[in-house]
Amino acid sequence: MDQNKTHDAVNHPTHYTSHPSGVECIEITEHYNFCVGNAIKYLWRQGLKNEEGMDPTEKQIEDCKKAVWYINRHISGLQRKLDVKSDS
């Protein structure tokens, strides 16, 4: 995203467009399934998105925990597929 454009909190939030590469998060995440894409999204924005009334480090930890939650959910789904194959 062009850094000279005005901030657009709906279509191009800063916490998803400020990567040094200039790549917007959604350009990467849309190529993955839901859980992996969301994990990437939370890792991408950790340390960049603040929440009023929350310590920035606490918010960073929360985003990392959300990424782990999505990765664990993805792993569980893969394990279920493997279990079904094993039972066949």
C-alpha positions as CSV (number, residue, x, y, z in Angstrom):
1,M,0.0,0.0,0.0
2,D,1.2,3.5,-0.8
3,Q,2.4,5.1,2.4
4,N,1.3,8.5,1.1
5,K,-2.4,7.5,1.0
6,T,-4.7,8.6,3.8
7,H,-5.4,6.3,6.6
8,D,-8.4,4.1,5.9
9,A,-9.4,2.2,9.1
10,V,-12.0,0.1,7.2
11,N,-10.4,-1.0,4.0
12,H,-6.7,-0.7,4.7
13,P,-6.0,-0.4,8.5
14,T,-2.5,0.8,9.3
15,H,-1.8,-2.3,11.4
16,Y,-2.2,-4.4,8.2
17,T,-0.5,-2.0,5.8
18,S,2.6,-0.9,7.6
19,H,4.9,-3.9,6.9
20,P,8.3,-2.7,5.6
21,S,7.8,-4.7,2.4
22,G,4.9,-2.6,1.4
23,V,2.7,-5.7,1.2
24,E,-0.7,-5.6,2.8
25,C,-1.5,-8.5,5.1
26,I,-4.6,-9.6,3.1
27,E,-2.5,-10.0,0.0
28,I,-0.8,-12.9,1.8
29,T,-3.6,-14.3,4.0
30,E,-6.1,-14.7,1.2
31,H,-4.0,-17.6,-0.2
32,Y,-4.4,-19.7,3.0
33,N,-7.2,-21.4,4.6
34,F,-9.2,-19.6,7.3
35,C,-7.2,-20.8,10.4
36,V,-3.7,-20.3,8.9
37,G,-4.7,-16.9,7.4
38,N,-6.0,-15.7,10.7
39,A,-2.8,-16.9,12.5
40,I,-0.7,-14.9,10.0
41,K,-3.0,-11.9,10.5
42,Y,-2.6,-11.9,14.2
43,L,1.2,-12.3,14.0
44,W,1.4,-9.6,11.3
45,R,-0.4,-7.0,13.5
46,Q,1.1,-7.9,16.9
47,G,2.8,-4.9,18.2
48,L,1.0,-2.6,15.7
49,K,-2.6,-2.6,16.8
50,N,-3.4,-0.9,20.1
51,E,-6.5,-1.1,22.2
52,E,-7.7,1.7,24.4
53,G,-7.2,0.9,28.1
54,M,-4.9,-2.0,27.3
55,D,-1.1,-2.0,27.8
56,P,0.5,-2.3,24.3
57,T,2.6,-5.3,25.5
58,E,-0.5,-7.0,26.8
59,K,-2.2,-6.4,23.4
60,Q,0.9,-7.9,21.7
61,I,0.7,-11.0,23.9
62,E,-3.0,-11.3,23.2
63,D,-2.5,-11.2,19.5
64,C,0.2,-13.9,19.7
65,K,-2.1,-16.1,21.8
66,K,-4.8,-15.7,19.2
67,A,-2.4,-16.8,16.5
68,V,-1.5,-19.9,18.6
69,W,-5.2,-20.6,19.1
70,Y,-5.8,-20.6,15.3
71,I,-2.7,-22.8,14.7
72,N,-3.8,-25.3,17.3
73,R,-7.3,-25.4,15.7
74,H,-5.7,-26.0,12.3
75,I,-3.5,-28.8,13.7
76,S,-6.6,-30.4,15.3
77,G,-8.3,-30.4,12.0
78,L,-5.3,-32.0,10.3
79,Q,-5.1,-34.6,13.1
80,R,-8.8,-35.5,12.6
81,K,-8.2,-36.0,8.8
82,L,-5.2,-38.2,9.6
83,D,-7.3,-40.2,12.2
84,V,-10.1,-40.8,9.6
85,K,-7.5,-42.1,7.1
86,S,-6.1,-44.4,9.8
87,D,-9.5,-45.8,10.5
88,S,-10.2,-46.6,6.8
